[in-house]
């Protein structure tokens, strides 16, 4: 039993030492190289503009992309689709104690939603031809565009 505690203690100090080494290396890196000088914040502006444009109700065209890279038209749609596991409420619950991110919670996106990290399934609002829309669920990779695109492109 004493050996287990001794080994656990060594592991903790080794981890702390490695962490200190990485911190020292990072300090050296910043002092010798520095960080990028960002003055125009273009990528931030692009991300903001894309998010604002996604907030508009616009007509889009949804395609399935097959394994050969060919697009197949699915429907005339509204907006850009929504990952299936998008949440309106926080999917995590704060708990005290040990564990992954025990004291942190995911943050809501500016659009008010909790977006998934990685998912292939998507909901798309397809036009029904009578002035309404119907939700369509899709597992394959989609391509959604605000303009029609040749659905056989990529052959």
C-alpha positions as CSV (number, residue, x, y, z in Angstrom):
1,X,0.0,0.0,0.0
2,X,2.8,2.4,0.9
3,X,4.4,1.7,-2.6
4,X,1.2,2.8,-4.3
5,X,1.2,6.1,-2.4
6,X,4.9,6.7,-3.1
7,X,4.3,6.1,-6.8
8,X,1.3,8.4,-6.9
9,X,3.3,11.1,-5.2
10,X,6.1,10.8,-7.8
11,X,3.6,11.0,-10.6
12,X,2.2,14.3,-9.2
13,X,5.6,15.9,-8.8
14,X,6.6,14.7,-12.3
15,X,3.5,16.3,-13.7
16,X,4.1,19.5,-11.9
17,X,7.7,19.6,-13.1
18,X,6.6,19.0,-16.7
19,X,4.1,21.8,-16.3
20,X,6.7,24.2,-15.0
21,X,9.0,23.2,-17.9
22,X,6.3,24.0,-20.4
23,X,5.5,27.3,-18.7
24,X,9.2,28.3,-18.8
25,X,9.5,27.3,-22.5
26,X,6.4,29.4,-23.3
27,X,7.8,32.4,-21.5
28,X,11.1,32.0,-23.5
29,X,9.1,31.7,-26.7
30,X,7.1,34.9,-26.1
31,X,10.2,36.8,-25.0
32,X,12.3,35.7,-28.1
33,X,9.6,35.6,-30.8
34,X,6.6,37.5,-29.4
35,X,3.0,37.1,-30.4
36,X,1.5,38.0,-33.8
37,X,0.7,41.7,-34.1
38,X,-3.0,41.8,-35.1
39,X,-4.2,45.3,-36.0
40,X,-7.2,44.9,-38.3
41,X,-8.9,41.9,-36.7
42,X,-10.2,40.8,-40.1
43,X,-10.9,37.2,-39.2
44,X,-12.9,38.3,-36.1
45,X,-14.9,40.7,-38.4
46,X,-15.5,37.9,-40.9
47,X,-16.7,35.6,-38.2
48,X,-19.0,38.3,-36.8
49,X,-20.3,39.1,-40.3
50,X,-21.0,35.4,-41.1
51,X,-22.9,35.0,-37.8
52,X,-25.0,38.1,-38.5
53,X,-25.7,36.9,-42.0
54,X,-26.8,33.5,-40.7
55,X,-29.3,35.3,-38.5
56,X,-31.2,36.6,-41.6
57,X,-34.0,34.5,-43.1
58,X,-32.6,33.8,-46.5
59,X,-33.3,31.2,-49.2
60,X,-30.6,28.6,-49.5
61,X,-30.2,25.4,-51.6
62,X,-29.2,22.2,-49.8
63,X,-27.2,19.4,-51.5
64,X,-25.9,16.1,-50.3
65,X,-22.2,15.6,-51.1
66,X,-21.4,11.9,-52.0
67,X,-18.2,10.0,-51.5
68,X,-17.0,11.1,-54.9
69,X,-17.4,14.8,-54.1
70,X,-20.6,15.1,-56.3
71,X,-23.4,17.3,-55.1
72,X,-27.0,16.1,-55.3
73,X,-29.8,18.6,-54.8
74,X,-32.0,17.9,-51.8
75,X,-34.2,21.0,-51.5
76,X,-34.7,24.7,-51.6
77,X,-34.2,25.7,-48.0
78,X,-34.2,28.4,-45.4
79,X,-31.0,29.3,-43.6
80,X,-27.9,27.1,-43.3
81,X,-29.1,24.1,-41.4
82,X,-28.6,23.4,-37.7
83,X,-26.4,20.7,-36.3
84,X,-28.6,18.0,-34.8
85,X,-27.2,18.2,-31.2
86,X,-27.5,22.0,-30.9
87,X,-29.0,22.9,-27.5
88,X,-31.2,25.7,-26.3
89,X,-30.1,25.1,-22.7
90,X,-26.7,24.3,-21.3
91,X,-26.1,20.5,-21.8
92,X,-23.7,20.4,-18.9
93,X,-24.4,20.8,-15.2
94,X,-21.9,22.4,-12.7
95,X,-20.6,20.0,-10.1
96,X,-18.0,20.4,-7.5
97,X,-15.3,17.8,-7.4
98,X,-12.8,16.1,-9.6
99,X,-13.3,15.2,-13.2
100,X,-13.2,16.7,-16.7
101,X,-13.7,20.5,-16.5
102,X,-15.2,20.1,-13.0
103,X,-15.4,23.9,-12.5
104,X,-16.2,25.1,-16.0
105,X,-19.3,25.0,-18.2
106,X,-19.8,25.5,-21.9
107,X,-20.6,29.0,-22.9
108,X,-23.6,30.1,-25.0
109,X,-22.8,31.3,-28.5
110,X,-23.8,34.9,-29.4
111,X,-26.8,33.5,-31.2
112,X,-28.1,32.1,-27.9
113,X,-27.4,28.5,-28.7
114,X,-25.1,25.8,-27.2
115,X,-23.4,24.5,-30.3
116,X,-22.0,20.9,-30.5
117,X,-18.3,20.3,-30.9
118,X,-18.6,17.7,-33.6
119,X,-21.6,16.2,-35.3
120,X,-22.5,15.2,-38.9
121,X,-26.3,15.1,-38.4
122,X,-28.1,18.2,-39.5
123,X,-31.6,19.7,-39.5
124,X,-32.5,21.7,-42.6
125,X,-35.8,23.6,-43.2
126,X,-36.8,22.6,-46.7
127,X,-39.5,24.6,-48.6
128,X,-42.6,22.5,-49.0
129,X,-43.7,24.2,-52.3
130,X,-46.8,25.7,-50.7
131,X,-45.1,28.7,-48.9
132,X,-44.1,26.7,-45.8
133,X,-41.1,24.8,-44.6
134,X,-40.6,21.3,-43.2
135,X,-37.7,20.1,-41.1
136,X,-35.6,17.5,-42.8
137,X,-33.1,15.4,-40.9
138,X,-29.9,14.4,-42.6
139,X,-26.9,12.2,-41.6
140,X,-24.7,12.7,-44.6
141,X,-22.4,15.6,-45.2
142,X,-24.4,18.6,-46.6
143,X,-23.5,21.6,-48.7
144,X,-25.8,24.6,-48.2
145,X,-25.5,27.6,-50.4
146,X,-27.4,30.9,-50.8
147,X,-27.4,30.4,-54.6
148,X,-28.2,27.4,-56.8
149,X,-25.2,25.3,-57.7
150,X,-24.9,22.7,-60.4
151,X,-25.7,19.6,-58.5
152,X,-23.6,17.3,-60.7
153,X,-20.5,19.4,-60.3
154,X,-17.4,17.5,-59.2
155,X,-17.9,14.5,-61.6
